[in-house]
Structure formats: structure tokens, C-alpha cells
């Protein structure tokens, strides 16, 4: 049994407020903070190049730690600056021709959809949406009817930004691979709060961020690419890190996922990401997942008992994101009034998940996302504060 008090002491911010926004940008633990600040200080002492060279082994170890976290190998990991960058870099490297089909899920995140639509206009490909089933999950029967040999890629959002449902992955992968299509998993909201094994899931690529459930710094993320698939792909942008310049008109891309990396990066942030991943591994992903799910379940139970509160989470399997509204009160007002009580939540608006929110007639929802460092007392304070809002 882990010591919750120790975990909370490692997270001073959660001692000052009830923090329920780990689905947005979580609170990094002290070792992450110390690593980032310490490296910045070292850069100020000896310069960025020397400081980075001193930590070369640690930088290499970041990929190894991430690989351990998701059941991959280090050469399958590319370090980038965000989940969006990872998703877009992989998507834009897939050759598309007129008539090729790209399938998105109904809970697709706006950045993914915009990139897909933009590239479809440039290439003549077609973007189509796989509907959700009555439970809110991707409709596997509809996918089976829609998919054919013209489908180049299926994009699947593992956990949407506007609710706690968990989409089935292996079933989607099996259907897609049967027709030769690739599967790109948007794991922005799942890495760090759910156990993930890319071998078991079978996905061809996975995009993730560092700032959410991993509790790493902002400006960090990673891209996983299965096995030798990276050798077949041509990133839209490459430099002297992802390839070698051999002659005036010849270059050689890296043989692994590192061809998707660029030379310039925030070294301090990447080191912090590595420490964040190691911190989670030391705690145990299963422990984190149980604690997060338990906290979210309690929130759903207590808010669901309040008059005027409407819960909006779909799916049969749910995780650490809880979305709700209060009759007659704007979500932004709920957020701001909770902030006055030192309770941090956020608002998920229609524009971020346009298709799903429009289908459900929602303009915005309040989003609460408890991490494992949130205490029972915190959850009680939150429920009491929401209850007070319903009585005003």
C-alpha cells in the first residue's frame, strides 16, 4: 500500500487546493520540478550544449522509460513537443491518394480532425466519421460495414477529452488490419491513467502528451511507431537529427522512430518527462489506474445524487474524467465559482469535440479529473461545493 500522504507531499499544489484538472495539465511531482529547474540552472552555468551533453545518457533513457511504460522498445519511440505534434507528424507521413479513405471516430479531437480535413483537401482523399453506438463507444458494427480496402487509416481516440468513456482498441485494430488499414491511437488522455501495452493493443502508432496524467512538463509528448513501420514513412519535416546528409543531393533518414524527431528541443522538459515516467513506474500504473478510477467513480456517485446536476459521461468502461452540468448555470460560471473556493476544474467546449457535442446537444461541460494524489477530503470538499451551487 502506497503512502498517500507522501505522494501529496511530493505535490505541494494539491495541499493548497482541490486539484481536479489532470486531464488538462496536471501537477508535476517535486522530482520533476527539481529536474527541470536544475537543468535550466546548469544551462545558465555552462551553456545549453554542454549541459545537454552531460545528460546524454539520461536523455537516451527517456525513450527507454516510455517504452517500458507502454510495452514498446526504445527505437519505436520519438520524443516530440505534444500529443498533437505526434498525431499530426504520423498522419501527415502516410501517403494519401485521390479516393483513399480516412476514418475518424465521432469523439475525434478538433486538432486531429482539422489536420485530416486539411490534408484530404490537398490529396483528394476522403475523411469519413464512424458513428458512436448507443453507449457512446465507437460503433464496431458500423465500422465493419464502412471499412474496405480503400481505407488507409483509422484514427481512434482512446479516451475523449469531453468524457470518461474508454473506446475498445483491439477490436478496431483487428477490423482495420483485416483490410490493410493502419490504426493511429490518440492516447493523449489515456497514457498515465490506464495500463497500456501496445503489443496487446496491436496499434500501428500512438500519440501521447506529457503534461496530463503522466504529470510531466508542458511542451512534451511522444510518438510510438510499431516495429519497422517507421522505415516506410516520410515525415513532412526532417533535419540533421532525423537524417544524415551524405552528399549534395543525398540524405539517409534514421532507421527508427527518431526520424520524426528534430534537433532543437527543450532538454530540461524532456528530462522532466523521463523523471515523470519513472515516478509513475515506481508507483505502479495499476495502482494509479485504480486510484484514479475510484476517485472518478465517487465523484459520479456523489454528483449524481445532487438535484439539478446532470452527468454526461458515456461508455460502458469509464476512467478518470467526469463531465457534468448544473441546470440553469453556465459551465464557465461553475468553474469560476469553484475556483473561488480553491477548487480547480475546467470546461470542455463544443469546439474541441464538435461532432460528439453537437450530436448530444451540448455547448460545454464542466470536467473534473482526479489523480491519485487527490484525497477523500478533497473529494468531499468538491461535492459539498457543487451541492452549494445547486442551492444558490
C-alpha positions as CSV (number, residue, x, y, z in Angstrom):
1,X,0.0,0.0,0.0
2,X,1.5,3.3,-1.0
3,X,1.6,6.3,1.3
4,X,-0.9,8.8,0.0
5,X,0.5,11.4,2.4
6,X,3.9,11.0,0.9
7,X,2.5,11.3,-2.6
8,X,0.7,14.5,-1.6
9,X,3.8,16.0,0.0
10,X,5.5,15.4,-3.4
11,X,2.8,17.6,-4.9
12,X,2.6,20.8,-2.8
13,X,0.0,22.3,-5.1
14,X,-2.6,19.8,-4.0
15,X,-2.2,20.8,-0.4
16,X,-3.3,24.3,-1.2
17,X,-6.3,23.5,-3.3
18,X,-8.5,20.7,-4.6
19,X,-7.0,19.9,-7.9
20,X,-9.2,18.2,-10.4
21,X,-7.7,19.0,-13.7
22,X,-5.2,16.3,-14.5
23,X,-7.0,15.8,-17.8
24,X,-5.9,19.3,-18.7
25,X,-2.5,19.9,-17.2
26,X,-1.6,18.0,-14.0
27,X,0.6,19.0,-11.1
28,X,4.2,17.7,-11.6
29,X,5.7,16.0,-8.6
30,X,8.7,17.5,-6.9
31,X,11.3,15.3,-8.6
32,X,10.1,16.5,-12.0
33,X,10.2,20.2,-10.8
34,X,13.7,19.7,-9.4
35,X,15.0,18.1,-12.6
36,X,13.7,20.8,-14.9
37,X,14.8,23.7,-12.7
38,X,18.2,22.1,-12.1
39,X,18.9,21.6,-15.7
40,X,17.9,25.2,-16.6
41,X,20.3,26.3,-13.9
42,X,23.1,24.2,-15.4
43,X,22.4,25.6,-18.8
44,X,22.9,29.1,-17.3
45,X,26.2,27.9,-15.9
46,X,27.8,26.1,-18.9
47,X,25.5,26.7,-21.8
48,X,22.8,24.5,-23.4
49,X,25.1,22.3,-25.5
50,X,27.5,21.4,-22.7
51,X,24.6,20.8,-20.3
52,X,22.8,18.6,-22.7
53,X,26.0,16.6,-23.4
54,X,26.4,16.0,-19.7
55,X,22.9,14.4,-19.6
56,X,23.2,12.5,-22.9
57,X,22.6,9.1,-21.2
58,X,19.6,10.4,-19.2
59,X,18.1,11.8,-22.4
60,X,18.5,8.4,-24.1
61,X,16.9,6.8,-21.1
62,X,13.7,8.8,-21.5
63,X,12.8,6.7,-24.5
64,X,13.6,3.5,-22.6
65,X,11.3,4.5,-19.7
66,X,8.5,5.4,-22.1
67,X,8.9,2.1,-23.9
68,X,8.7,0.3,-20.6
69,X,5.6,2.1,-19.7
70,X,3.7,1.2,-22.9
71,X,5.2,-2.2,-23.7
72,X,7.3,-1.0,-26.6
73,X,11.1,-0.7,-27.4
74,X,13.1,2.4,-27.3
75,X,13.7,2.6,-31.1
76,X,9.9,2.7,-31.5
77,X,9.7,6.0,-29.6
78,X,10.1,9.5,-30.9
79,X,10.2,12.4,-28.5
80,X,8.1,15.4,-29.6
81,X,6.6,18.5,-28.0
82,X,3.0,17.5,-27.7
83,X,0.4,14.8,-28.4
84,X,-0.9,16.9,-31.3
85,X,2.5,17.1,-32.8
86,X,2.9,13.4,-32.5
87,X,-0.5,12.7,-34.1
88,X,0.0,15.2,-36.9
89,X,3.5,14.1,-37.7
90,X,2.4,10.5,-38.1
91,X,-0.8,11.3,-40.0
92,X,1.0,13.6,-42.5
93,X,3.6,10.9,-43.2
94,X,1.0,8.4,-44.5
95,X,0.9,8.5,-48.3
96,X,-2.7,9.5,-49.4
97,X,-4.0,9.5,-53.0
98,X,-7.3,10.6,-54.5
99,X,-10.0,8.3,-53.4
100,X,-8.2,7.0,-50.3
101,X,-10.4,6.9,-47.2
102,X,-9.6,8.0,-43.7
103,X,-11.9,7.1,-40.9
104,X,-12.3,9.2,-37.8
105,X,-14.2,8.4,-34.6
106,X,-17.2,10.6,-33.6
107,X,-15.3,11.7,-30.5
108,X,-12.3,12.9,-32.5
109,X,-10.4,15.8,-31.1
110,X,-10.5,19.0,-33.1
111,X,-6.8,19.2,-33.9
112,X,-6.9,15.7,-35.4
113,X,-9.9,16.4,-37.4
114,X,-8.6,19.7,-38.8
115,X,-5.3,18.1,-39.8
116,X,-7.2,15.2,-41.5
117,X,-9.6,17.5,-43.4
118,X,-6.7,19.9,-44.4
119,X,-4.7,17.0,-45.9
120,X,-7.7,15.4,-47.6
121,X,-8.3,18.7,-49.5
122,X,-4.6,18.6,-50.6
123,X,-4.5,15.0,-51.7
124,X,-8.1,14.2,-52.8
125,X,-8.6,11.7,-50.0
126,X,-11.9,11.4,-48.2
127,X,-12.5,11.8,-44.5
128,X,-15.5,9.9,-43.0
129,X,-16.7,9.5,-39.5
130,X,-17.5,6.2,-37.8
131,X,-20.5,6.9,-35.5
132,X,-20.7,6.0,-31.9
133,X,-23.0,3.3,-30.7
134,X,-25.9,3.9,-28.2
135,X,-23.4,3.6,-25.3
136,X,-21.1,6.3,-26.7
137,X,-18.3,3.9,-27.8
138,X,-17.2,3.6,-31.4
139,X,-19.8,1.5,-33.2
140,X,-17.9,-1.6,-34.2
141,X,-20.8,-2.8,-36.4
142,X,-20.8,0.4,-38.3
143,X,-17.0,0.3,-38.7
144,X,-17.2,-3.2,-40.1
145,X,-19.8,-2.0,-42.7
146,X,-17.8,1.0,-43.6
147,X,-14.3,-0.4,-43.9
148,X,-12.9,-1.7,-47.2
149,X,-9.6,-1.9,-48.9
150,X,-9.6,1.9,-49.8
151,X,-9.4,2.8,-46.1
152,X,-5.8,3.8,-45.5
153,X,-6.0,4.8,-41.8
154,X,-8.4,4.6,-38.9
155,X,-8.0,7.2,-36.2
156,X,-9.2,6.1,-32.8
157,X,-9.5,8.3,-29.7
158,X,-8.9,6.0,-26.7
159,X,-10.4,8.4,-24.2
160,X,-12.2,11.6,-25.4
161,X,-11.3,14.9,-23.9
162,X,-15.0,15.6,-23.0
163,X,-15.9,12.5,-21.1
164,X,-14.7,9.4,-19.3
165,X,-15.6,6.6,-21.7
166,X,-12.9,4.2,-22.9
167,X,-13.1,3.1,-26.5
168,X,-12.3,-0.5,-27.5
169,X,-9.0,-0.7,-29.2
170,X,-8.1,-4.3,-30.1
171,X,-11.5,-4.8,-31.9
172,X,-10.9,-1.7,-34.0
173,X,-7.4,-2.8,-34.8
174,X,-8.5,-6.3,-35.9
175,X,-11.1,-4.9,-38.3
176,X,-8.7,-2.3,-39.8
177,X,-5.8,-4.7,-40.3
178,X,-8.1,-7.2,-42.0
179,X,-8.4,-4.6,-44.8
180,X,-4.7,-3.4,-44.7
181,X,-5.5,-0.1,-42.9
182,X,-3.3,1.4,-40.2
183,X,-4.6,2.4,-36.8
184,X,-3.4,5.6,-35.1
185,X,-4.4,5.7,-31.4
186,X,-4.9,9.1,-29.8
187,X,-3.8,8.2,-26.3
188,X,-3.5,11.8,-25.1
189,X,-6.0,11.2,-22.3
190,X,-5.2,7.5,-21.5
191,X,-1.4,7.2,-21.1
192,X,-0.6,7.7,-17.4
193,X,-4.1,6.8,-16.2
194,X,-4.7,3.5,-17.8
195,X,-2.3,0.5,-18.3
196,X,-1.3,0.4,-22.0
197,X,0.5,-2.4,-23.8
198,X,0.9,-1.5,-27.5
199,X,1.7,-5.2,-28.3
200,X,-1.6,-6.3,-26.8
201,X,-3.5,-3.5,-28.4
202,X,-1.8,-4.0,-31.8
203,X,-1.9,-0.4,-32.8
204,X,0.4,0.9,-35.5
205,X,1.1,4.2,-33.9
206,X,0.2,6.0,-30.7
207,X,0.3,9.7,-29.7
208,X,0.6,11.0,-26.2
209,X,1.4,14.1,-24.1
210,X,3.5,14.5,-21.0
211,X,1.5,17.2,-19.2
212,X,-1.7,15.4,-18.4
213,X,-1.8,12.1,-16.5
214,X,1.9,11.5,-16.7
215,X,2.5,14.7,-14.7
216,X,5.3,15.8,-16.9
217,X,6.2,19.3,-18.1
218,X,4.2,21.1,-20.7
219,X,5.8,21.0,-24.2
220,X,6.5,17.3,-24.0
221,X,5.0,14.3,-25.7
222,X,5.9,11.2,-27.7
223,X,5.0,9.2,-30.7
224,X,5.1,5.4,-30.8
225,X,5.5,3.7,-34.2
226,X,5.2,-0.1,-34.5
227,X,8.4,-2.0,-35.4
228,X,9.9,-1.3,-38.8
229,X,6.9,0.8,-39.9
230,X,8.9,4.0,-39.4
231,X,11.3,2.9,-42.3
232,X,8.3,3.1,-44.7
233,X,7.3,6.7,-43.7
234,X,8.5,10.1,-44.8
235,X,8.0,12.8,-42.2
236,X,6.9,16.2,-43.5
237,X,9.9,17.8,-41.8
238,X,13.3,16.3,-41.2
239,X,16.6,17.7,-40.1
240,X,20.2,16.7,-39.3
241,X,18.9,14.8,-36.2
242,X,16.4,12.6,-38.0
243,X,18.6,12.0,-41.1
244,X,22.2,12.2,-42.2
245,X,23.3,14.5,-45.1
246,X,25.5,12.2,-47.2
247,X,26.2,14.2,-50.3
248,X,25.0,17.4,-52.1
249,X,21.8,15.6,-53.2
250,X,21.6,12.6,-50.9
251,X,20.5,12.0,-47.3
252,X,19.7,9.0,-45.2
253,X,16.8,9.0,-42.8
254,X,17.2,7.3,-39.4
255,X,16.1,3.7,-39.4
256,X,13.7,4.0,-36.5
257,X,11.2,6.4,-35.0
258,X,13.8,9.0,-34.3
259,X,13.4,10.2,-37.9
260,X,10.4,12.0,-36.5
261,X,12.5,14.0,-34.1
262,X,14.1,17.4,-34.7
263,X,17.4,18.6,-33.3
264,X,16.2,21.5,-31.3
265,X,14.1,20.7,-28.2
266,X,13.5,21.7,-24.6
267,X,16.1,19.5,-22.9
268,X,15.1,20.4,-19.4
269,X,11.5,19.4,-20.2
270,X,12.4,16.1,-21.8
271,X,14.5,15.2,-18.8
272,X,11.5,16.1,-16.6
273,X,9.3,13.9,-18.8
274,X,11.7,11.0,-18.1
275,X,11.5,11.6,-14.4
276,X,7.7,11.8,-14.5
277,X,7.5,8.4,-16.3
278,X,9.9,6.8,-13.9
279,X,7.9,8.3,-11.0
280,X,4.8,6.6,-12.3
281,X,6.6,3.3,-12.9
282,X,7.9,3.4,-9.3
283,X,4.3,3.9,-8.0
284,X,2.8,1.3,-10.4
285,X,0.5,2.0,-13.3
286,X,-2.1,-0.4,-11.9
287,X,-2.1,1.4,-8.6
288,X,-2.5,4.8,-10.3
289,X,-5.3,3.5,-12.6
290,X,-7.3,2.0,-9.6
291,X,-6.9,5.2,-7.5
292,X,-7.9,7.5,-10.4
293,X,-11.0,5.3,-11.3
294,X,-12.0,5.1,-7.7
295,X,-11.9,8.9,-7.3
296,X,-13.9,9.4,-10.5
297,X,-16.5,6.8,-9.5
298,X,-17.0,8.6,-6.2
299,X,-17.5,11.9,-8.0
300,X,-20.0,10.4,-10.3
301,X,-21.9,8.8,-7.4
302,X,-22.0,12.0,-5.2
303,X,-22.8,14.4,-8.0
304,X,-25.4,12.1,-9.4
305,X,-27.3,12.3,-6.2
306,X,-27.5,16.1,-6.3
307,X,-30.6,17.8,-7.7
308,X,-30.1,19.7,-10.9
309,X,-26.7,18.1,-11.6
310,X,-26.5,16.2,-14.9
311,X,-23.7,13.8,-15.6
312,X,-22.6,13.5,-19.2
313,X,-20.1,10.6,-19.3
314,X,-20.9,7.8,-21.8
315,X,-19.4,4.4,-22.4
316,X,-19.6,1.0,-20.6
317,X,-16.0,1.3,-19.3
318,X,-15.1,4.6,-17.7
319,X,-12.0,6.2,-16.4
320,X,-10.8,9.3,-14.6
321,X,-12.7,12.1,-16.5
322,X,-16.1,13.2,-15.1
323,X,-18.2,15.7,-17.0
324,X,-21.3,17.4,-15.7
325,X,-23.5,20.5,-15.8
326,X,-25.9,22.2,-13.4
327,X,-29.3,23.2,-14.6
328,X,-29.5,26.9,-15.2
329,X,-25.8,27.6,-14.6
330,X,-23.2,28.2,-17.3
331,X,-20.3,25.7,-17.1
332,X,-17.8,28.6,-17.1
333,X,-19.6,30.1,-14.1
334,X,-19.4,26.8,-12.3
335,X,-15.7,26.6,-13.0
336,X,-15.1,30.2,-11.8
337,X,-17.2,29.9,-8.6
338,X,-15.4,26.6,-7.7
339,X,-12.1,28.4,-8.3
340,X,-13.2,31.0,-5.7
341,X,-13.3,28.0,-3.2
342,X,-9.8,26.9,-4.3
343,X,-11.2,24.0,-6.4
344,X,-9.7,23.6,-9.8
345,X,-11.8,22.1,-12.6
346,X,-12.0,23.1,-16.3
347,X,-14.6,23.4,-19.1
348,X,-14.7,21.3,-22.2
349,X,-16.3,23.3,-25.0
350,X,-18.2,22.1,-28.1
351,X,-15.4,23.2,-30.5
352,X,-12.9,20.6,-29.1
353,X,-15.2,17.6,-29.9
354,X,-17.5,19.2,-32.4
355,X,-19.2,16.0,-33.7
356,X,-19.9,14.4,-30.4
357,X,-21.0,17.5,-28.5
358,X,-23.3,18.6,-31.4
359,X,-24.9,15.1,-31.6
360,X,-25.7,15.4,-27.9
361,X,-26.8,19.0,-28.0
362,X,-24.1,20.2,-25.6
363,X,-22.3,23.5,-25.9
364,X,-20.0,22.9,-22.9
365,X,-19.5,20.7,-19.9
366,X,-17.5,21.0,-16.7
367,X,-14.7,18.5,-16.5
368,X,-13.3,17.1,-13.2
369,X,-10.4,14.7,-13.4
370,X,-8.9,13.4,-10.1
371,X,-5.4,12.0,-10.0
372,X,-4.1,9.5,-7.4
373,X,-2.9,12.4,-5.2
374,X,-6.4,13.6,-4.6
375,X,-7.7,12.7,-1.1
376,X,-11.1,11.7,0.2
377,X,-11.3,15.0,2.0
378,X,-10.7,16.8,-1.4
379,X,-13.5,14.8,-3.0
380,X,-15.8,15.7,-0.1
381,X,-15.0,19.4,-0.4
382,X,-15.7,19.3,-4.1
383,X,-19.0,17.5,-3.7
384,X,-20.1,19.9,-1.0
385,X,-19.1,22.9,-3.1
386,X,-21.1,21.7,-6.1
387,X,-24.0,21.0,-3.8
388,X,-23.8,24.5,-2.6
389,X,-24.0,25.8,-6.2
390,X,-27.2,23.8,-6.8
391,X,-28.8,25.5,-3.8
392,X,-28.0,29.1,-4.8
